[in-house]
Each structure stands twice: as structure tokens, then as C-alpha cells.
Amino acid sequence: MTDKHSGSLGDKVEKGVQGGTSRRDFLQGTLAMAGTALASSVGAPAIAAQTKPKRPNLVFFFGEGQRADALSISGNKILKTPNHDRIGREGVHFKNAFCTNALCAPARATTLTGMYSRSTGALSNEHLRVPLPADIPIFTDLLREQGYEVAILGKVHVRNGVEERKWDYYFGHNNPGNDYANPFFKEGRKGEVGPEKRYSNVYPDDLTVDRALAWLDEDRGDKPFCLLVWFVAPHEPFFRPRRHLDLYNGLPIPKPATFDDDLKGYPGKPPSFGAGTNKIGTTSTHVAVGSLEGLTKDYYAGLVAVDENIGRVFSYLEKKNILDDTAIVQGSDHGYFLGEWRLFDKRLMHEPSIRVPLQIRYPKRIPAGTVREEMVLDIDLAPTFLDLAGIPIPAHMQGKSVIPLAKKADPNFRQEWLYEYYEYPNPENVAVHRGIRTDRYKLIHYYKDEPEAFELYDLQSDPQETQNLYGRPEHAALQQHLQERLAVLQAGVPERREAEGAKAS
């Protein structure tokens, strides 16, 4: 079963193509109509606006490479994240949340637009100076049209840093990481973003939250706000704030069961898997990942600092008595390998890379202590924010709001989904691939390998993905079914070619 939004859009696009309209033209037309409809609603009679219930403020904490299990609420035995945990404990915690392209910039574009990478044209970390297509709204554009004040702070790292969009406040950087000792940011207001500036002797996420709290404290009358706080820690080189330099001293770090699989020739994995340079301790381009212990402890220490900064925002909202009037969402752009198969980084479709946290606190619509098992995706985030704000979800968005799941579980919410990774060559020499994941099975297709290669896993019996079932006669029917469904899913998502001007960037 395909997603309701992506399936219906795919059907419309196919009809448009048959009628002589290109996928790109059809999508752009759909977006234009959606924008016109939304714009026309802004001028609705004032009396109608007065009858609407008070809209919630929105706060979006977005992690950088935070794995789904990098939370104490998810059972992590080393990392303690009480402020992250509070969001899930007092709201809903999704146990099966995923990204659809495990790479910073495309994942962030998907989060903002509610669309797959192949539909936005933002496929990789390349072409960062080229804006997202102007005819694709991001969810904060739609919120602002409906009266919200919107701000983004921290690691933006998406096409052009979305500087061209209308932000009431902007304090961001458009790089994968930052200078942890002397960070750099651009600052702007009311749609105008100034030049980059360096700040001395301050941890970047601490400074981000300083500015976020200052913006929250400004007088905006009765207008609701949407605040995006996007952290840079624990991105490589994984520097810690001074207060945590000795955190985890003397604590042993367990070795993942597959850490030594390289010594066995990576059984069941294609040659391109082993050829990648994303291996702990043997890459000259990533000196910060010289050991499993050092990487893991630095990674966790960065997340402790993130947790503290989330706590600072909680404290402000409580002090101002607006905590329960504010919907708080916490997620991450992608996961991260911490030594599984001796890997670091992300990119691959294996579970540590694609699993992300997702938690939402808003007591007016979400009962405390809710836990859900349904598969939710990064394409669902933009529709979810619009749902929280009471704004109609445009038809072009390919995800769907997860808020209904907070009230009632729905085993049919999503039964399968598409993953695509595009960037090659890249710093780690990870091969391009695509795949399909259901609640039980996963098929990965390395379609440019020579010869092409596959991985097939039964995640119920093999959650560590160590037994590749592809090519085994007893799984031939399953293999064929997943390949057919992968083709259907891919065909159902319109493809937008490389953004105009990208080749010149």
C-alpha cells in the first residue's frame, strides 16, 4: 500500500504525462494552484478568523545525525537525555521513524517541503548555493502566510540556506559543521540576511539557543511563533563544550557485534560496501574517527550539550507560562553508524543510518505517554506542522500528518516506503542505491554497481542485517515481489531534474 498523498499525486502525474504534460510541468502547476488557494485564504473575513481556536506556538528541535537509539528514553544505557525524554514522556514517542535519504542537505530539504528528494531536485550535499525551486513552498512559508512569525537558527545546511525565504528572524550557517571554537553565522530579519560573522570562544549550539531565547522574548502581540532550532552537534569533528571535556572518562564502550566483519570480508555484503572509505580508524580524511571509543564518547557528549539546550528552551516556555500552548517536535535529519560493520557516518540504507528519533509534545492534542509503532518518515514532518497549526495540507506534499496517530494507532498508516541515496562520488565512496522497506523486510538495490548488487533482509528474524537473503531460491517470490513494489513506489514519486543553475554552482 502506498502513501495516500504520494499515491494520489503519482496517479495525477501519470494522467498528466499521458496527456502530453511533463512530470515537471505538472508538478509545478500543482504547486502553483496550491499556492494560489492558500494565498486566497489569507483574505478571509476577519469574523471567521475570530471564531478559530487559538493556534499553538511551534518549536522544532532538529538533531544532526542523531540516531534513534541516542536517547535514554529509547533504552540507551550510556547517554542520558532527560530533556529529550520529557518530550516523549509527556507526549508521543514514535519507535519507527525514518529518513528517506540519509544525508544532511537533502534530508533537510525533505523536512521543510514534505517531499522526496527526487521531487525537489535536492539530491545531495552538492550545489548548496542554488536555492530550492521557488515554486515549492516550505512549511514555514505557509505558516507565515497564515500569521505566524517564523525563525530558523543553527545548522541550516540546505540549498542556499533557504536565505531567500521570508524569515522573521534568521541566525544560521549553511555548512555541514561549524568551527566549534569560533563559530560563524549569518543573521537577518524580515527576509533580509546579512553577511557571515564569526563569534569567539562560544559553543555554536549555546549561541544558537542564546539567540533563540532572545527572539522568543521579543514582543509580537498575539501572533503565534514557529521556532526552528537546528543543532550542529554532534557533527564531525565532534568537539565538546568545555563543560563536558571529561565526560565518560574511564567508561568502556561496547563493541558492536558486526565491528569485525571487515576481517571476514563483509559476508553477504556487495563489494562496493567494503570499498567505501567510511571505516573507523583507516581514513586519512576523517581524523576525528580514529577509534570507536573516541567517536562514540564525543558523539554522546555533543548530545548531552544538545539536551541541556533543549532544557533551556523548556525553562523559558515554563517561565512565560506558554509551555502547554506550544507544540514541541524533536527529530533528526538522519541516523549515524557508531561502529556497526566498523562504519561511521550515514548514507547507507541500513538501520543505524536511516532510523531517527521523532517525539511530539502538545498536551491539548496528544495524550502523555503515547508510544506508536507505525512507520513515519521525514516527508511527514511538514504536513504535521501544518496540521498542528490548523492549516490545510497542500496536495503536492507527499507525506501525511502523524498527529492522528497520537489519538489512535493505525496499522495501515504506512506499509512500505521508498529510500533513495544519490551522492557519488562522495567523501566516503559510498555507492548510490535505492530500496524499499516494509515493517518486516528490506530490499536494497545498488543499481550502478557492476554487476548490480542487492541486499535482502528479514528484519523480524535478523534485525542486525547480517543474513543477506538475496538470491536464495526459497526467497525468490519475496524477492520478486519487493522488486516489483520498489518499481511502483519509484514510479509514483514525480522526478524533478537537476535544479536550474546547479551545474554552474
N, C-alpha and C positions, 0 to 999 in steps of 0.2 A: 504494500500500500504506500503510495507516495504522499507527500505533504499536501494539504488542501490548497495552500496558496501556490506552491510551485507547480502542482499538477494542473490546476486550472489555467495558470499563466502559460504553461507549456502547451496546453490544448489550444489556447487562443493564438499563440505564436505559430503553431503548426498550420492553423487555418489561414493566418496572415501570409505565411510563406507560400501556401498553395495558391493564394490569390494574387501572388506577384509582389508581395511586400517582403522586404528583407527582415530577418530577425532584429537587426539593429534598429531599422526604421520603426518597426512595430513597437519595440520596447520603448524607444524614445517617445513615440506617440502616446503610449500608455502612461508614461511618466508625466508628459505634458498635461494630459487630461486629469491625472490625479492631482497635479499641482494647481490646475485651474479650479477644480472642485474644492480644494482646501482653501484656496485664496478667496473664493466666493463666500465661504462660510464665515470669514472674518468679519464681514459686514452685516451679520445677522442682527436683528433688532436688539437693542440694549435690554429690553424686558426679558428676552429669552436668556440672556447671559445672567440676569439677576436670579433666575429660578434654578440655575445649575448649582449643585453642591460645591463646596469649597474644594478646589483641586489641591492635590498633595504637592509639597515640595519633593524634589527628586535628588538623591545623591547616589553617584555611581563610582564605587571604588573598583578600579580595574588593575589587576595584577599583571606583572611582567614575568611570563614563563612560570607561573605558579601552578604546580601540579595539583591534581585533585586531592591527593593524599597529603599535601603540605599544609595541613590544618590539624589541630588537636581534636576538633570535632569529628574528623574523618579517621581518627584512630592512630595518628602519628604519635609514636612513643617518645620522641626526642623534642620535636618542635612544639612550643606552647603558644597558642594564638587566641587568648581569651576574648579579644575584641572582634576578630573574625567570627569566632564561635558564637558570640552573642547574637549576631545577625541570624544565623541558622537556628539557634536555640529559641529565639523569640519570634521566629518567622518560619520560612520553609527552606529546607536543605535538599538540593537535588543531587542524588547519588550517581547519576549517569548523565553528566553534561560533557559536551564535546565541542571542539573546534573543527571546522571543515577544511582548513588549510593551515597547518601548524607552522606559521611564520609570521613575524611581528606585523609588518605593514599590511599585507592582505587580510590578516585576521582582524585588524583594527578597522579596515575599510568595511568588512562584512558586518562588524558590530555596529557601526554607525549607519549603514544603509539597509540592513536586513536582507542583503542579497549575497549570493555566492560570488566568489572571486571571478568566475568565468563570465558573470553578468555585469560586473562593474569594470572589468578590464584591469583591475588592480591585482595582478597575479603574483607579484614577488616583492622583494625589498628594493628593486631597481626603480629608476625613474621617479625618485622622490620629489623632484622639483615640478613634476607635472600634476596639476590638480586632478581630483576625481572629476568625471564628466559633470558638467554644470546642470544637466537635466536630471541628474539623480539626486534627490534630496537626502540629507542625512536627518536622523530623527530630531536632532536639536533645531534644525531649520523649521520643522513642522511645529515643534513646541513654541518656538519664538513667535511664529505667526499667530499662535493662539494665546499670546500674552505672557509667556514665561520669559524670565531673564535667564540667559544661559551662559555658562562659563566652562572652560576646559583648562586644566592645569596639569603640568607634569610632562611625562613622556608621551607625546602625541604620536610621532613616527607613523605617519600615513601620508598619502600623496599631498605634497605642498604643505604638510602640517595642518591641512584644512584651514589655512590662514585666510583664504578667500571667502569663507563662510562668515555669516554675521554673528559674531560673539560679543556679548555684553562685556565679557572680560576674558582675556587670553593671557596665559603665562605658561608657555610650553617650549619644548625643544623637539626637533624633528630628526633626531638621531637614534640609532639603536640603543646606545648607552649614553653616558654623560661623564664629565670629569667629576668624579666623586669628591675631590678636594676643593675644586674651584669650578663649580658648575656654570653652565651657560643657558640662558633662557631668552626668549623674545616675549615682550609684554605689549598688550594692546587693549583698547576699549572701543566699544561701539563700532566694530567692524574694521578698525584700523590697527594693524600690528606693527610695532616698531622694530628697530634693529636688534640684533643679538647682543646681549650684555653678559659679562662674566661676574660672578659673585665669589668672594673669597672666604675660605675657611668655614663653609657651611655644607652640611649634607643635603644633597638635592631634594630628597623627599621631605626633609624637615622644612626646607624653604618653601616647597610647594604647598605644604599644609599651612605654614605661616600666612602665605598669600591667600589661600582659600578661606581661612578663618577671617581675615581682614575683609575680603569681599562679602562674605556672608553677613558681616556686621554693618554693611552699608544700608542706608535707608532706601527701600524700594517700595514703600507703601504697602498695599495689599497684594502686590504681584507675587505669584509663586516663582520659585527658582529651580533651576536644574544645574547641579554642580557635578562636573566630571573631574574626579581626582584620579589621575593615572600615574601609578608609581613606576620608577625606573629600577629600583632594587627588586630582586637580586640579579639584575643583568650582569653579565661578564663586564669587567673583571671582578665582580662580586665584592667590592670594597665595603667594609663595615663602617658604621659611625663609631666615633671614638669610644662611646659608652659601652660598646659590645666587642671590643678588640680581644678580650679574653674569654668570651662566651664559648662554652663547650670544651674548654681546656681539659684534657685528660679523659674525655668521654669517647669510648670506642664507637666506630661507625660500622654497622653490619655490612658485609659484602653481599650484593645481590646474587641470587643463585646462578644467574647466567653470566656473571662477570668474566669468567674464564672461558667462555665459549669460543673466543678467538683462538685459543690454544688448541681447540678441537676442529678448527676450520669452519666455524659457524655452521653447524649441522642444520640442514633444512632451509638455509637462507641462500638467496641468489648471490652470484659473485659480486654484483655491484654493492651489496650490503657490506661485505668485507672490504671492498675497495674504498669506501668512504673514509675520510680522514677525521671523522668525528669521534675519535677514540681517546679516552683519558690517558694522559701520560706520554703520548707519542706524537704530538703535533707541535710543530715549531711556531705555528701561527696563533696558538691559544695557550700562552704560558700560564694563564690562571687556572688551567685544568690539569695541573701536573700530578695530582693524586686524588683518589676517591675521597679520602678523609678531608683534605683541604677544600675540595669543591663542595662537598656536602655541608660541612660546617659553615663555610662562608655563605652558601646559599640560604641555609636556615637562619643565620644571624641577620641577613638582609631582611628576611620575612618577619623576624621579631621587631625590627625597626618599623616595617610597614604596619604591623599590628599596633604598635604604640601610636602611630599617627592616625590610624583609624579611631583609636580610643580618644584622641584629642578632638576629633570631629564629633564623636558621640557626646563628649563632655560639653561641647559648645551647644549642641542641639538641646541637651537636657537643661542647661543653664538658661536658655532662652525659652524653655517650655514649648518647644516645637518638635520634639523627637517623634511623638506619635502622629504628628501631622506631616511627617516626612517619610517617604518610601526610600529605603536604603537597599541598593543592589550591589553585590560583590561578586566579581568574576575574574577571569584572566584571559589573555589573548591566546595562549596555548599552554601545553604542559612542558615537561623537561625530563630528559634522561639523567638519572643520577646513578650511573654505573651499570644499568641493565645492558647486557652484551658489551660492557666496558664503554658504553656510549655517553657522551654529553650532548647538549643542545636538543633540538626538536626535529622538525621537518618530516620525519618518517611517520607512517600511519599506525605505528604500534602504540599500545595503550598508554604508556607513560607520557608520550608526546601529545596525544590528542585529548586526553582526559583533563578537564579543567573544573575548578570549583564554580558553583553557582548557588547563591543564597540571597533571599529577599526578606526584608523585614518591613511590614506595613500592617500593624495590628487592625486597622479598620477593614482590611480585606483578607488578611492572611492569619489564620489561627497559629498561635505559638506552638512550636514543637512539631510542625508538619514535616514529614520526610517523604520524598517521592522517588520512585524507581524508573519512571519514564525517561526515554532518551530525549534530551533537549539539546539544542545547538546554538552556536553563536548567531545564526541568522534569526533566532527567536528574540534576541535582546532588543532590537529596535521596536518591533511590534509590542513587546512587553512594556517598554517605557510609554508608548503611546496609549496603551490600554490603561496603565496606571493613571495617566493624565486625563482619561476620558476622551481621547481624540481618535477618530476613526482611523483604522489601519489601511493605508493605500493598497490597492490591488497588486501593485508591482512588487511589494515586499514578498519574499519567498519563505520567510519563517512565519511563526504564529505566536501569539502571546502565551506565556506559560502560567499566567495568573489563574485561569480556570482550574489548573491542576492543584492550586492551593486549597481549593474548596472540595475537590473530588478527584480521586485517582481516575485515570483513563488509560487502560491498557492499549487502546487503539490510537493514542495520541501520535505516535510515530513508530513504525515497524521496521523501517530501513532508511538509510541516508547515504548521500554521496560525499566522498572525500577526494580532493584533487590537490596535488603538490606540483608546482611548475618550475621553480627556480633551478636552472642548471646552465652553465657551471655555477658553482657557488663556493663559498669558503670551505665547505666540508666535503665537496664532491659527492653529495647525496643525489641519487638518481631520481628523475621525475617519475611519478607514479599516480595512480588513481585507485579508488577502491569503493567497496560497498560494505557497510556494517549493519547487521541486524542485531536483535537483542541477544542472539546466540552465536552467529557466525560472522566471519570477516574474510573477505577476499581482497588481496592487494595485487594490482597489475602493474608491473614495471614495463610499460608499453614501448619504451625506447631502448631497452636493453637488447643486445644482440647475442643470442636469441632472446626474445621477450621472455620475461620470467613472472612467476606468480607465487604468492603465499596464501594458504587457506587454513583457517583455524576454527576449531570448535571452542569458543570462549567459555562454554559451560564446563567442559571437562579439562580444558587447557588454558586457564586464564593468563598464564605466563607466556603464551605463544611460543612454545618450544617444539611442537609437533606439527610440522607442515604437512597437511593432508592432500595438497595439490598433486594430481597425477596418480593417486591411488585408485584402483578400479572400483573399490567399494564406495567411493565418494563421487563417482562420475556424474550421477544425477544431480547431486547437490552442487557440484562444480558448474555444471551447465546452467542450472537454474540461477545461480548467483551471477554468472557472466551475462546472462540474458537480462537480469534485473539491473545490473550495472549499466548496460547499454540503454535501458529505458530511462533510468534516472538521469543519465548524462544528456540524453536527447530532450528531456523535459525541462532542462535549465538553459535558457537562451544564452548564447555566447556573444560577448562584445569583444571585438578585436582590439588590438593594442591602442591605447589612448592616443589621441592626436598630439603630435609633438613629442611623444615618448622617445622615439628613435634619436631625436636630437638632444635629449637631456643627458 
